[in-house]
Amino acid sequence: MPRGFEYQRQRMVEALRSSGITDTAVLEAMAAVPRHLFVPAQWRHQAYAEDISINIGQGQTISQPRVVAAMTQAAAVGPESRVLEVGTGSGYQAAILAAIARFVFSVERIPELAREAKKRLDAFGVSNVSIKVMDGTLGWRAQAPYDAIVVTAGAPEVPAPLVEQLADGGRLVVPVGPLDHQVLTIVERRGRRTRRRVLQEACFVPLIGRSGWKEERR
Ligand code: SAH
């Protein structure tokens, strides 16, 4: 019986579909990107379990496929979108966004992770992602405005610089709340107004920076 990664990936996509992911572009991207190549070799066998997050080193994790799909769907990315991702990590979420959007700007504060992610995306021939090492809580002003911004680390509150860098009609998806428990929050910008709604509960590693959590000092 076929039990290869491709088969497992299809099963994952079916699980996502039945759990309420309806955006075909998101499902197609999740069916196309080889998630097992974004996790350390010893965790590959769990790469397509839709509700398991995996350690990627440096104390960071790659989110559960379920969460990646929900965030991407909430970001409502289309073929013309310019997207900012805060927290490159393994590069998996960036690859999913890049499969749908025109261009993805992704920022990461840990240089080693950024370097590995870039290597990975280059190896897959993904050419519409630009990765930069910096404090993403301040956004990437030079490339703004963005049609969508996806933050993949938990913030104490919605980082104001990110809202400012949204295009008119743009959406920011960000986990907000205390260190051990957040809610996925969607901020939509309409002219000078913003509208906020909550999607689902989540648990992310901390967003550390000027408009995030302060770095731990010992
Ligand atoms: N999206 C990633 C998961 C990232 S985990 C993936 O698909 O694999 C969250 C990441 O956010 C970590 O790599 C962490 O280093 C990074 N991060 C935390 N605070 C940040 C900040 N202020 N700016 C940029 N990256 C940050």
Residues whose N, C-alpha, C, O or C-beta is under 5 A from the ligand:
A	BS01	SAH	Q60 T61 I62 S63 V86 G87 T88 G89 S90 G91 Y92 Q93 V107 E108 R109 I110 L113 M134 D135 G136 T137 T152 A153 P206 L207 I208 G209
